[in-house]
Amino acid sequence: MKEAFKTSIGGQALIEGVMMRGPETSAMAVRKPDGEIDVEFWTTKSPKAWYRKTPFVRGVFNMADSMILGYKCLMKSAEKAGMDEEEPTKFELWLTDKLSKSVYSVISGIAMVLGVLLAIGLFMVLPTFLAGLVNHWLPATAFTRTILEGVIKIGVFLVYLSLVSRMKDIRRVFEYHGAEHKTIACYEAGKKLTVENIRPMLRFHPRCGTSFIFIVLIVSILSFAFITWSNMVIRILLKILLLPVVIGIAYEIIKFAGRHDNAFTRFISAPGMWLQRLTTFEPDDSQIEVAIESMLPCIPQENGADEW
């Protein structure tokens, strides 16, 4: 037992596992098909460049770094969990032969590209297109059109989360997401990391990526209000150009909300915390065990070295 505090350690749910990132060490733990927990850890690269530390600039670079690391860990967890043990099809073998890479590397690369295109299509192209249709029949100002696009974007996001959370494999990942949050909450509460102590903890956390995405959506609505062009292509291109600005602002908001606990931060965190009901589920004891194994190597030797 020790005094409660806020830690800078953060994590990500993987396939049958959890990745944690501490100030000195990062680690990932995955439950293998034989039931054994595989733990891998490495030294965390501390940001030294000015653009990784400067407020409103660091957000886009830190987010890109987290996404790249998270994607690599996700793919590695799939291999360790045994998802690449299925017999490859003739098409997969042909891809391997032509590209001189493993089947899983090829498929994961294609999946990443398709994922980016899907995100742009769902959250930029589709809302802009639908708002344009409405604007054709019910002409509105640039500001009200932006609000309409934002409402559609949030609606698409909610529907998307509701649908994917019903998928069996994704639900397993969301259960590990809950285990990750509960483990961090237990550690921040100053309690020993045991299954018994972690089980009753809340599965919602203000620094969650789900909360960050929701804040990005809100900030984008306000930022895109300054785009007055009605041409759909121009609007989409301008939104893509403004995205680093939106991410930079949202990043500072989520950091502030994670560092403070008052009426204002609870207010701005509330929608994201509510959304986590769709992206986190209650884990079982075996999943909590995996989260503990990923957390332990990340706790620094020196007390307070990981304070937020």
ABEGO torsion letter per residue (X at the ends): XBBBBBBABBBBBBBGBBBBBBAABBBBBBBBAAGBBBBBBBBBBBBABAAAABBGAAAAAAAAAAAAAAAAAAAAAAAAAGAAABBBBAAAAAAAAAAGBBAAAAAAAAAAAAAAAAAAAAAAAAAAAAAAAAAAABBBBAAAAAAAAAAAAAAAAAAAAAAAAABAAAAAAAAAAAAAAAAAAAAAAGBBBBAAAAAABBABBAABAAAAAAAAAAAAAAAAAABABABAAAAAAAAAAAAAAAAAAAAAAAAAAAABBBAAAAAAAAAAAAAAAAABBBBBAAAAAAAAAAAAAABBABBGAABX
